[in-house]
Amino acid sequence: MAQDTATLARPSVTALKDVPQIARKLVTEIPGPRSRALMEEHKQYVSAGVGAAMPIFAESASGSVITDVDGNRFLDLAAGIAVTGVGNAAPEVVDAVQSEVAKLTHTNFATTPYAGYVEVCKKLAEHTPGDFAKKSVLLNSGAEAVENAVKIARRYTGRPTVIVMDNAFHGRTNLTMSMTTKASPYKRGFGPFAPDVVSVPYSYPLRDSFGQDGVAAAKASIRRMELLVGHEDIAAIIAEPVQGEGGFIVPADEFLKTLCDWAHAHGVVFISDEIQSGFCRTGKWFASEYFGVEPDLITTAKALGGGLPISAVTGRAEIMDAVQPGGIGGTYGGNPVSCAAALAAIGIMESEDLPACAAHIGDVFLSRFGSLPERFGCVAAVRGLGAMQAIEFVKPGTMEPDAEIVGRIVDAVREAGLIILTCGINGNVIRLLPPLVIGDDELDEALDVLEAAIAECSAQ
């Protein structure tokens, strides 16, 4: 990943079919016949409530390339929604999993403990922000981590209310749905929701009235908290340092720090939800580091397991220890095989300096796409940190969100062998989450495809 970004050739924008296939390889129409047949079985046997963003079925993957059941190779700029940061089927992770599963599949850590769980907690204490004693609990999913963080904060403070941010996404369980802004598809028809959850504005420099004045934006949110609840009843404030599903929104400087300082001054627990932004994704181990924030609790998942399910709540030891024995945990939390995968994944992050790799990816992306708002009237903003980048689309000459062009771009790049995701409250943002081990040639090819698709779709 050491190649200088200035040496990366910028292609002329041509039709998608003219972008050379190097890492990609398309041998059938997309989707191919086997994927179409499997999709029919999906419709017959899988709940309609389970989405299928891509009508292709993966058969194998390596690094940043996914091969489908028809033999087509796709470049992956989704990483399983930021899960395979160390690459898909990373050899170190595969070896660790195969070794562990042959020795131990399950005991339940609270019944018969094992060393891997403790080792993961040690690594979490080492790498998460804050120079203070920390402890962790290991769980299965991001939503489960958020639920437990709220339980811990309520137990520690003796207070009921949780403050969340507008545009937030925290999960699909009852409590985390209640903490999530977007109604469809995440909340519609699933109420009633959990009580004592109050939403306040998040800094959105492109669209709010405060722009880059993060202090003013935070003070407005604080006034809202005091008006609606009062700090005496607030257990926790939870915020994604870079909002994920909400649109990869990067807050103005000082917004998060002002909120965190206010929380600490009033005995409120500050929780950083780094389920999508954590573990090197943004160019630092954790995105909170960009904003000078040392969270009391931090929730992690996704990239932690290198592809296997595991999540965590890590925080100040005195807060984590406020819960009575048996009050947190679960049957599968910190499964030994997932712990082995997590230790291998963290080892890759350390040895390969994946924060630097992520920063490099961000530099390449911005060198290519930073000027999109000047080049295309449909692009309102390009934003992100490291390898967590986004493009927000609007109807030209307005700030009206345009989800329709986003849908056309996603369809076009899929046909060309590229996997990308959308996000945003209005579905008008393309998000890019490549594996952090993606090579320059693969990254350049992927961006060629995306750039050509934007040019073609904006001209239609």
N, C-alpha and C positions, 0 to 999 in steps of 0.2 A: 504493500500500500504506500510505498515511499515515492512513487512517481509524482513529479511536480505538476500541479494542476495546469500550469501555463502550457505544458507540452501536450495536453489533450486536445486533439483536433476537433474543431467545431464543424459539424457537417452542414452542408447546404440542406435546407428543408425540401424534401422531395416526397413523393407518394410513399405511403407505408410499405408498399410492396417493393420499393427500391432500396429499403434499408437492408444491408447485407445480413444474412442469417449466419451467425458464427456460433455463439453459445446456444441460440435458439435453433430448433429444427422442426419444421412443420411438414408432416408427411400425409395428413388427411385434412379434410375440412374441419373447422372447429365449431362445435364439438364433433369428434369423430364417432364412428358407428358404435364402438364399444361403450363410450361415454354416454351416448344417447340411449343405449339399451339399459345401462345401469341407472340412468335418470328415470326411466320408466319404472324400474323397481323401487327407486327412491320414492316416487309418487305413490306406489302401491303399499309400501311397508313402513316408511318413515313418516312420522308426524309432520303434517303441513306446517306446524309451528316452528320447525327447524329450517332455517334459511339455507339457500344454496346460491351464494353470490356468483360462483363460477360453474357453468354447466359441464365441467370436465372433472374426471376422476383421476386422482393421483395414484400412481403405482409405485414410484420410487423417487428419491431425491438425493441430491448431494450438493452441499454448499448453498449456492444461490440458484440452482437449476432444479426444476421439478419435471419429471417425465410422466406423462399420462398413460392410461391403459391402451391408447392407440399408438403409442410410440412418439408422440409429439413432445418436444422439449420446450419448456417455458422458462423465461427469466422471471425470478420471483422478487418483486418489490413490496411484498406483504409480510414475509417471514412468519406466516401463521398468526398475524396480528401481533408482531413484535416478540414472538416466542423464540424463533430459531436465530437469535442474534449471533450465536457461535457457528451458524451454518446448520443446514439440515443433515442429520445423520453424521454429525461430527465424529470422526474415528475415536477420539478420546472418550466421548460420551457413550458411544456404542460399546467400547471395551469395558468401561466402568459398569454399565448396566448388565452386560452379559456376565461379568464376574460376580456381581452382587446377587443377581437373580438365581444363580446356581448355588448360592450360599444361604440366602435369606429372602423370602418373599414378603413376610409379614409376621409381626408379633403383637402390634399395637404398642407404641412407645410408653404409654402410661401403664401397660401391663408388664412388659419385659423390655426395658430400654436397650438401645444399641448405640454404638459410638458415632455412626454417621449423622444422626440427628444433632448431637452435641457439636460435631465438627461444622455442620452447616451454620448453627447458631454462632459459633466462634467467628466464622467468615462474615456473617452479617454484622456482628459487632465491630469487626475490623473495618468494613468498607462503607457502612452507612454514615451519614454526616453526624457530627457531634462528638466532642471530646469529653465523654462522660461514660459511666458504667451503663451497659446495655444488656438487655435480655430479649429473647425471642420466643414465639410459639410458631410451630410449623403446621400448615393446613393444606388444603387441596386446591383452592381456586381463589381468584381475586376477590370475588364477592364474599367468600367466606372470610378472607382476611379483613375486608372492610367491616363486616358484621362484628367480628371479634374486636377490632380496634374500637368500635363504638361501645361495645360491652365493657372493655377495659377502662375507657375514659369515663363512662358513667359510674362504674364501680369506684374509681379513684376519686372522682370529684363529688359523688353523691348528688349530681345534678342530672336533669332529664334531657335537655334540648341539645340537638346537634345542628350546627350551622353548615349548610352546603352552599355551593356556588351555582349561579345560573349557568346553563350549558353543561353542567357536570354529567358524567356517566360513572356509576360505581357498581353496577351489576344488575342481575335479574331476579334476585330473591326478594321477598316482600320488603325488608328494610332497605336494601340497596336500590330497589325500584323507587321507593319513596324518596331516596336521595338523588335520583336521576331526573333530569329535566325533560328529556324528549319523550312525548307520550306514545307516539307510534314509531316503531312497533313494540317498544319496551314496556309500556304501562297500560295501554288501552284494554279495558275489560277485565283488569286484574285487581281492581280495588275491592274493599277499602284498603288504604295504605297505612303504614305505621305512623303513629302520632309523634309529636315533638321533633319534627324535622322542618327547618325553616331555611328558605333559600334567599340569598342576597346576591347583588351583582358581582360578577367577576370582571377584571380588567380586560377589555377587548379593544385595543388601541385603534383598530380599523373602524370600529362602529360606535364606540361609546363617546360621550362628550368630553372625556378627560384626556384622550389621546395617550401621550407618553408620560403624563403626570400620574405616576403610580400612587403617590402619597394622597393626592386628592381623591383618586378612585377608591382607595382603601378607606379613607375617612368617611366617604359617602356610605360604603358598605357597613362600617362600624356604627354609624348613626342609625342605619336600618336595623341592625341587630339590637341595639339598645331600645329602639322604639318598639320592635315587635316582641322582644323577649326580656331584655335586661340581662346584664352579664352574670347576675347572681344565679340564674337558672341555666346558663349555658355550660354544658359538659365539654364540648369540643367544637372546633372549627376544622373541617376537612376540605382540602383543596388539592387538585392536581396541579403541579407546578407548570406543566404544559398540558392543557386540556386535550384529551384524546378524541373520543367520539364527538365532542362538542365542536371540533374543527381545528385541532392542533393550534389552539390559541396560546400564544406566548404573552404573558401579562407584561405591563409596563414595569420598568425597574422600580423597586421599593414598594410595590403593591403587596407582595407576599410578606416581605419583612415587616412592613407596618402592621399588617394583620397579626403576624406572629408576636411582635412586641406587645401589641395590645392584649393578645390572649395571655401572655405570660404575666402581664401586669394585673390581670384580673382572675388568675387561677384557672384559666381555660386551657384545656389540652389542645395543642396544635398538631393535626394529623396531616402528613403529606402522602397522598395517594400516588405512588410511583409504580403502579402495576404495569403501565405501558411505557413510562419514560425512564424507568430504572435500569440498572445494570448496563451502563456504558452507552446506552442508546443515543444520548444527546451530546456526547463528547466529553462527559464527565461520568463518574460512576453513578451519580444521581443528579437529576435536574435541579434539585433544591440548592445544590452548590452554586449555581449561577446567581442565585438571588440572595445569598448570605443568610439562608434560613437553616437552623438546626431544629428539625421537627422533634416534638416530644415522642411521637409515634410515627412510623413509616410503614406503609403496606406495600408488599412486593409480591410478584407472581411471574407469569409469562416467561421472560428470559431466564429467570432464576433456575429453571429445571432443564434448560438446554433441549426442550422438546417434551419432557415428561411433566405430569401435573404435580406442582408443589407451589405453595404460597407461604407467606410469613407476615407476622406483625413483629416489628422490632422497635424497641423504645427504651426510654429511661428506666433503669432497673427498679426504681421506687414506684413507678407507675405500673409496670408490668407485674410487680409483686403484690399489687393491691388486691388482686383477684384470689379468692379462696381456692385451695387445691380441688381440681375437678371442675372448676368453673369455666375453663376454656380447654380446647383440644378437640379430639374426635377420633373415630376408629382408624381412619386411613391417614390422618395428618402426619406429614413427615415420614411417609412410607420409606423403608430402607432402600428400595430400588430408586425411588425419586431422589433421595438424599445423595446416593452415589452419583446420579446424573448431575445434580446441582453442584457437587464438589468438582466434578470434571469440567463442567461449564465454567465455573468461576476460575478454575485453573487456566483455561484457555483465555479468559478475559485478562488475567494477570500476565501470562507469558507472552501473549500476542499484543498486549497493550491496546485492547479494543476501544478504550476511550479515544486514543489517538486515531484509530481507524475510523471511528464514527465522525470525528472532527474533519478528517480528510474527505469523507463522503459528502459532508455538508459543504465543504469548500468547492468540491467539484460541481455539486448541484447548483450552488449559487453562482458559480462562474458561468454556467450554462443558462440558468433559468432566472437569475436575479433580475434581468431586464424584461421579463415577460409582460409586466404591467405596461411598459412603454411600447411594447411591440404589438400587443393584442388588446383591443378594447374590452374583451370578455374577461380579462384577468384583473381582478381587483388587488390582489396581494399575493406575494410569495413570502412564506415565513417558516420558521422552525429553528431548531437547534440540532447541530450535528446531523445524525442520520434519521432524524424525525422531522421531515419536511412536508410542507403542504402548499397547494395552489388553490386560491379561492376564486370562484368564477361568478360573474354577474352579467346581467344583460347590458350590452355596450351602452355607454353614456349614462348609466344609472348605477345605483348600489343595490339594485334588486337581485337577490340570489337567483342563480340560474342552474337548477339541478338537471335540466334537460340536456344541456351541452356536456355536462359531466357524464351522464349516462351514455351519450354517444361516444365520448372519448374512451370510456371504459370498454365499451363493446368493440371499438376499433382496435385498441391495443391487444385485447384478448385474441381477436382474430389474427393478430400479428405475432402472438406468442409471448405476451407480457402480462403478468399478474399484478394488478394494483387494486387498491381499496379506496372507497369514498368515506367521508365523514361530514360533520357539520349538522347543526340543528335543522338546517334547510336542505341538507343533502347536496350542497353546492361546492364541496371541497374534495379535492383529490389528495390523499395522504400517501406518502412514500416511506416505507419501513424496510429497506433492504437488509438482508443479513449483513452483519458488520464485517464479515470476511469476504465480501464480494470483491472480485478483482477489478482493476481499472478498466480492462477491456470489456468485461461484462457490464459494468456500470455504464460505460460510454454507449454500448449497444442499446441498453435499456432506455437511456435518456434520448438516444436518437429516435427510437420508436415513439416515445411519448411526445417529443417535440414535433415530430411529423404529424402525429394524431391531433395535437392541439392546433397546428396550422391548418390542417384539412378541415377539422370540425368548425373552427372559427370562421372559415370562408364559406360555409354552407348556409 
